[in-house]
Amino acid sequence: MNIDKAIELALDNIRKEGLTDIFTTPFEVSLLKNEHFRVLLSDQIKARINSNSLAGLKVYPISTSFFPKRMPMISVVPR
């Protein structure tokens, strides 16, 4: 599989499945419907992959992850 096809499949998957099943889909995912935006994004992804370096990918360690808090269970006792 070539890099262009891999990027196309990845963007299609993000558009279809979203980024996570924990959080709601951010509005940025809807931008993938715009063909001009998709082409710009695809070109940027390809350039970063072809840089052959982590710095070029702009991948940095994540120190924290945010998870939604559980809603507290509130019990209502009838009087």
N, CA, C and O of each residue as an XYZ file, in Angstrom:
316
protein
N       0.855     -1.177      0.000
C       0.000      0.000      0.000
C       0.898      1.237      0.000
O       1.869      1.305      0.754
N       0.576      2.196     -0.834
C       1.387      3.414     -0.856
C       0.891      4.398      0.206
O      -0.194      4.244      0.766
N       1.705      5.398      0.460
C       1.416      6.341      1.552
C       0.136      7.141      1.307
O      -0.607      7.425      2.246
N      -0.125      7.509      0.040
C      -1.339      8.287     -0.260
C      -2.595      7.489      0.058
O      -3.553      8.026      0.615
N      -2.591      6.205     -0.296
C      -3.744      5.350     -0.018
C      -3.916      5.147      1.485
O      -5.039      5.146      1.989
N      -2.800      4.976      2.202
C      -2.857      4.791      3.653
C      -3.447      6.030      4.337
O      -4.264      5.910      5.250
N      -3.033      7.209      3.893
C      -3.554      8.453      4.470
C      -5.045      8.580      4.167
O      -5.831      8.952      5.038
N      -5.429      8.269      2.928
C      -6.839      8.337      2.539
C      -7.695      7.409      3.405
O      -8.763      7.799      3.875
N      -7.217      6.179      3.611
C      -7.951      5.221      4.444
C      -8.040      5.700      5.894
O      -9.081      5.556      6.535
N      -6.950      6.266      6.406
C      -6.946      6.762      7.788
C      -7.943      7.907      7.964
O      -8.684      7.942      8.947
N      -7.962      8.837      7.019
C      -8.888      9.966      7.118
C     -10.335      9.500      6.961
O     -11.228     10.008      7.640
N     -10.569      8.538      6.070
C     -11.920      7.972      5.928
C     -12.372      7.319      7.225
O     -13.522      7.463      7.640
N     -11.447      6.595      7.864
C     -11.786      5.924      9.117
C     -12.100      6.930     10.225
O     -13.045      6.735     10.990
N     -11.318      7.999     10.312
C     -11.582      9.031     11.320
C     -12.942      9.658     11.077
O     -13.704      9.888     12.015
N     -13.245      9.933      9.819
C     -14.538     10.551      9.498
C     -15.694      9.620      9.841
O     -16.740     10.066     10.312
N     -15.502      8.330      9.605
C     -16.573      7.365      9.852
C     -16.690      6.993     11.331
O     -17.789      6.977     11.883
N     -15.564      6.696     11.966
C     -15.558      6.157     13.333
C     -15.286      7.201     14.414
O     -15.549      6.947     15.589
N     -14.764      8.368     14.040
C     -14.382      9.359     15.039
C     -12.999      9.068     15.590
O     -12.278      8.219     15.066
N     -12.639      9.763     16.632
C     -11.307      9.625     17.215
C     -11.270      8.713     18.434
O     -10.236      8.118     18.736
N     -12.382      8.604     19.125
C     -12.427      7.824     20.359
C     -13.870      7.453     20.650
O     -14.798      8.083     20.143
N     -14.049      6.447     21.453
C     -15.416      6.106     21.862
C     -15.722      6.621     23.268
O     -16.775      6.326     23.835
N     -14.786      7.394     23.820
C     -14.971      7.936     25.168
C     -15.614      9.317     25.105
O     -16.551      9.613     25.847
N     -15.097     10.161     24.206
C     -15.569     11.536     24.106
C     -16.459     11.703     22.879
O     -16.419     10.884     21.962
N     -17.246     12.746     22.866
C     -18.034     13.053     21.679
C     -17.087     13.490     20.562
O     -15.978     13.951     20.830
N     -17.516     13.347     19.338
C     -16.682     13.692     18.189
C     -16.501     15.203     18.114
O     -17.483     15.945     18.086
N     -15.234     15.670     18.080
C     -15.011     17.115     17.986
C     -15.424     17.643     16.613
O     -15.421     16.899     15.632
N     -15.776     18.912     16.547
C     -16.254     19.492     15.291
C     -15.193     19.440     14.196
O     -15.535     19.462     13.014
N     -13.920     19.372     14.561
C     -12.852     19.343     13.564
C     -12.971     18.146     12.629
O     -12.565     18.222     11.469
N     -13.527     17.039     13.127
C     -13.692     15.850     12.292
C     -14.632     16.150     11.128
O     -14.464     15.597     10.041
N     -15.611     17.013     11.341
C     -16.540     17.356     10.261
C     -15.840     18.109      9.133
O     -16.350     18.145      8.013
N     -14.681     18.710      9.405
C     -13.924     19.396      8.356
C     -13.427     18.430      7.288
O     -13.127     18.847      6.169
N     -13.336     17.142      7.623
C     -12.862     16.155      6.652
C     -13.843     15.968      5.499
O     -13.495     15.346      4.494
N     -15.051     16.489      5.622
C     -16.020     16.430      4.525
C     -15.637     17.388      3.403
O     -16.038     17.196      2.254
N     -14.854     18.428      3.737
C     -14.427     19.426      2.763
C     -13.209     18.894      2.006
O     -12.162     18.651      2.605
N     -13.345     18.713      0.693
C     -12.270     18.115     -0.110
C     -11.000     18.963     -0.091
O      -9.899     18.416     -0.030
N     -11.132     20.278     -0.142
C      -9.957     21.158     -0.116
C      -9.191     20.981      1.201
O      -7.963     20.889      1.198
N      -9.906     20.933      2.311
C      -9.270     20.726      3.616
C      -8.583     19.365      3.671
O      -7.472     19.241      4.184
N      -9.261     18.339      3.133
C      -8.685     16.989      3.116
C      -7.373     16.936      2.359
O      -6.420     16.292      2.797
N      -7.326     17.614      1.221
C      -6.099     17.631      0.406
C      -4.980     18.329      1.169
O      -3.852     17.837      1.204
N      -5.287     19.479      1.784
C      -4.267     20.193      2.563
C      -3.763     19.338      3.728
O      -2.560     19.263      3.979
N      -4.689     18.700      4.428
C      -4.321     17.855      5.562
C      -3.496     16.655      5.108
O      -2.494     16.307      5.733
N      -3.920     16.035      4.029
C      -3.207     14.876      3.489
C      -1.773     15.255      3.095
O      -0.835     14.508      3.373
N      -1.608     16.406      2.454
C      -0.264     16.867      2.065
C       0.607     17.117      3.290
O       1.794     16.791      3.291
N       0.016     17.694      4.328
C       0.778     17.964      5.552
C       1.178     16.657      6.243
O       2.307     16.528      6.719
N       0.271     15.701      6.300
C       0.577     14.404      6.911
C       1.696     13.717      6.146
O       2.638     13.194      6.741
N       1.586     13.724      4.819
C       2.600     13.069      3.983
C       3.973     13.712      4.178
O       4.978     13.008      4.274
N       4.022     15.043      4.237
C       5.294     15.744      4.436
C       5.907     15.376      5.791
O       7.119     15.185      5.894
N       5.078     15.277      6.814
C       5.604     14.939      8.147
C       6.091     13.497      8.211
O       7.113     13.211      8.834
N       5.366     12.597      7.574
C       5.811     11.198      7.546
C       7.116     11.076      6.778
O       8.025     10.359      7.197
N       7.210     11.779      5.648
C       8.420     11.709      4.818
C       9.619     12.392      5.450
O      10.738     12.233      4.963
N       9.416     13.151      6.524
C      10.549     13.797      7.198
C      11.430     12.771      7.902
O      12.587     13.048      8.220
N      10.875     11.580      8.145
C      11.626     10.484      8.782
C      12.214     10.847     10.145
O      13.298     10.381     10.497
N      11.508     11.671     10.907
C      11.975     11.984     12.256
C      10.768     12.227     13.157
O       9.716     12.675     12.701
N      10.935     11.927     14.423
C       9.868     12.190     15.380
C       9.611     13.686     15.511
O       8.469     14.114     15.680
N      10.669     14.472     15.433
C      10.497     15.933     15.507
C       9.649     16.409     14.328
O       8.822     17.308     14.482
N       9.851     15.813     13.157
C       9.065     16.184     11.983
C       7.613     15.792     12.125
O       6.727     16.460     11.591
N       7.365     14.711     12.842
C       5.988     14.281     13.074
C       5.288     15.151     14.107
O       4.063     15.140     14.226
N       6.091     15.905     14.854
C       5.580     16.741     15.941
C       4.853     15.892     16.988
O       3.774     16.240     17.467
N       5.486     14.768     17.320
C       4.973     13.864     18.346
C       5.711     14.173     19.633
O       6.941     14.148     19.673
N       4.970     14.460     20.668
C       5.566     14.791     21.950
C       4.927     13.924     23.032
O       3.776     13.508     22.895
N       5.670     13.648     24.106
C       5.089     12.847     25.183
C       3.889     13.553     25.801
O       3.872     14.777     25.936
N       2.914     12.784     26.162
C       1.749     13.350     26.836
C       1.879     13.039     28.321
O       2.097     11.894     28.716
N       1.745     14.062     29.118
C       1.953     13.856     30.551
C       0.659     13.517     31.283
O       0.686     12.926     32.362
N      -0.462     13.890     30.698
C      -1.731     13.589     31.348
C      -2.766     13.197     30.306
O      -2.660     13.563     29.135
N      -3.736     12.472     30.736
C      -4.886     12.145     29.902
C      -6.121     12.591     30.649
O      -6.215     12.446     31.867
N      -7.051     13.125     29.918
C      -8.281     13.579     30.533
C      -9.392     12.588     30.226
O      -9.594     12.207     29.074
N     -10.094     12.184     31.239
C     -11.227     11.277     31.099
C     -12.443     11.933     31.722
O     -12.332     12.623     32.736
N     -13.592     11.722     31.124
C     -14.791     12.310     31.730
C     -15.042     11.701     33.098
O     -14.821     10.509     33.313
N     -15.505     12.528     34.015
C     -15.824     12.036     35.353
C     -17.152     11.304     35.308
O     -18.053     11.644     34.541
N     -17.242     10.315     36.135
C     -18.519      9.617     36.257
C     -19.513     10.507     36.959
O     -19.166     11.265     37.865
N     -20.734     10.406     36.534
C     -21.788     11.152     37.210
C     -22.044     10.473     38.553
O     -22.194      9.252     38.604
N     -22.096     11.235     39.628
C     -22.343     10.615     40.938
C     -23.752     10.034     40.984
O     -24.702     10.590     40.433
N     -23.846      8.928     41.642
C     -25.159      8.299     41.813
C     -25.897      9.028     42.930
O     -25.432      9.078     44.069
N     -27.011      9.571     42.600
C     -27.812     10.281     43.596
C     -29.058      9.449     43.854
O     -29.872      9.209     42.962
N     -29.174      9.031     45.065
C     -30.364      8.260     45.381
C     -31.377      9.163     46.072
O     -31.048      9.924     46.982
N     -32.567      9.058     45.631
C     -33.644      9.852     46.216
C     -34.545      8.885     46.969
O     -35.117      7.957     46.396
N     -34.652      9.127     48.250
C     -35.487      8.273     49.085
C     -36.844      8.945     49.244
O     -36.925     10.063     49.753
N     -37.911      8.274     48.814
C     -39.234      8.894     48.968
C     -39.596      9.034     50.437
O     -39.211      8.211     51.267
N     -40.333     10.073     50.742
C     -40.754     10.304     52.132
C     -42.129      9.794     52.360
O     -42.651      9.900     53.470
